[in-house]
């Protein structure tokens, strides 16, 4: 009984201890609890021990305009204490009693909470507003607007004192597409007899959603001077600049927040298709030739101009007579971002190629837009165009235009239009593409590159230790080669010629047996030949050569020049045949036997099952694509990649599927991945160039690297091909070097120098490419629109916007952000979920 009471008391004591420890790890405090609506407060969150994650997203009454992290370390009574301090600068979004709620702090698997803090924010009096040294206002040109209608957000910064190091934290402009106008205005303004310098900044806002929204305040931070007087006697003499000093303090100013209402466009019941444009717009159509012949081309130019969301302008269906073949050109944009918003024009060009003669009319092209002045839908039209087409001299050929596009294309003489076609090129449907075409990794490539080198040096070491006594094979090969070379001398006497020729033959045969000797009987020679792979007939033929030499050598018959040449020819044929036999024996020794063939067939059956599964997925993906189910086709093709089939053709098909599904970002991502493996595929080049026409972001700078000039050929051959060229060329060199070493000849002859430097050049190109891949990562934006920020934080300043399909260079990875480089002067951080590495 006593034990039970003891455990109950221990349990009750344990509970409050645990509850207390969950709150002791973190704390939060502010520098002041009463402020005016134009002041800021400093929030400090302290975590004992290691770093944690502080969730500030639940702070709704204040705007977090700046954050920093610090560490405090102390040693007390020999114990080590560490604290991590998170500092935040908060600006109130309204006046009254505001709340900083209990913040959630996570450390590993533990979650802690700070205490709730109340802040009293007072409203500025009219007197305080009139005599402020520095302040800012914000206003908007239209507080109620329609979806797609542009409005101007204007920020004005007033200062009556000198300042420095001004920093602007603009609003996030959630649910709006925002762009700063190109020019900031600076001017002077007198308010209540006091002169202010004013800086005006304007943004063009286009709403992306309907509803009631509030644009949060802009925040400006700057340093303003604070005079400190050293005069203890309040004497004017001491109040000059020599006896006073100027310090600065940080001043934080915020603008007012602005409420905006975005309405849906009225219901449209017109006949023409609504273009989605909101503003004031015009359309016109021109053609460069009204009289032409079949097979010629005329350029149709359609221009949409006006003020509003002109960037979204596109062409509806144009009614072109069926007797014309149509080719699209790249759309040209001439947009101006002024103090009043977007204005300008979009120019669409099409090449018209008549295939029949006659008189034709291009009907007016209609454009329906929403006019914000009258709050009504309006339709504007271009004028109709009359065309007269006469017969050309090659009219017979042009009548087959639709059936034979290649013939017609030769007759086209386009002047101002580049032919890009209506659509991307088709899928690659050949089942042969279902093969693995991976590039070798760096470490595998290095290992394969070193293998022939290591074997060569093992051969050198072996020859060094065994080189004091040459093998019978080498000695007899050398005697045979030297004797035959002497026998080929036409100036030799009969006996000398026969002696050298006999020695060459006998030494060659003995070398194959690896024995020393100077003579052989015909029977011994035949036995050696048959054992080395010669047939009986070939051994008999050699016996005849040996008999003829011995008959001439020991007989009294004369040796004429023709018979001498015949003997040399027969010996050469014998030497060549012997070499082929040895090579065949070497090759057949590596062929698998019956048992290995059986095992190979078993493994082959398993491989065939896997291949059949991949083939079924491949066929299904193509069927989904042809039926217009492009997203399903994407998933099926990606299953093939997951099965381990990774090659440029499959990546190309995935890119096509995403393009057809309308996902430009992922289409370009997979095209770029395909480009790494099959960079010279013409279909890939065409489709990638075509898809890039739909990317909104254009780089303003382009530079040429010196490496691209020095290693210009690396862009002419695929990376995988270069890898195999390098490995094969190094293998050839070391085989050559090994042979030269065995026969004790010089390695770096003219051939040796070429065989050495050729792989060196290729391999240096590969190493440079590996180096570039190691330091340069590229990614493609896959989200429709993403903000690039000044820091890897959701609260940091938005620097600029990038859109789907834009390719960027990844310089660094931090937490859930990429540090990216887009073009000169455009560097920042974006979320990893908004982009994907190529």
Secondary structure, DSSP 8 states (H G I E B T S, - for coil): -HHHHHHHHHHHHHHHHHHHHTTTTEEEEES-SEEETT-EEEEEEEEESS--EEE-TT--SEEEEEEEEEEEEEEETTEEEEEEEEEEEEEESSSEEEEE---EEEETTEEEE---EEEEEE---HHHHHT-SEEEEEEES-SEEETT-EEEEEEEEEESS-EEEEEEE----TTEEEEE-S--EEEEEEETTEEEEEEEEEEEEEE-S-EEEEE---EEEEEEEEEEE--SS--GGGGSTTTEEEEEEEEEEE---EEEEEE-------SS-EEEEEEEEEEEEEES-SEEETT-EEEEEEEEEEEESGGG---------TTEEEEE---EEEEEEETTEEEEEEEEEEEEEESS-EEEEE---EEEEEETTTTEEEEEE---EEEEEE--TTHHHHTTTTT-HHHHHHH---SS-----SS-------GGG-S------HHHHHHHHHHHHHHHHHHHHHHHHHTTS--HHHHHHHHHHHHHHHHT-TT--HHHHHHHHHHHHHHHHHHHHT---S---HHHHHHHHHHTT--HHHHHHHHHHHHHHHHHHHS-----HHHHHHHHHHHHHHHHHHHHHHHHHHHHTTS--HHHHHHHHHHHHHHHHHHHHHHHHHHHHHHHHHTT-HHHHHHHHHHHHHTT---HHHHHHHHHHHHHTT-HHHHHHHHHHHHHH-TT-HHHHHHHHHHHTT-----S-----HHHHHTGGGGTS-HHHHHHHHHHHHHHHHHHHHHHHHTT--S-SHHHHHHHHHHHHHHHHHHHHHHHHHH-EEEEE-SSEEEEESSSSTTS-EEEEEETT-EEEEEEEETTEEEEEEETTEEEEEEGGGEEE-
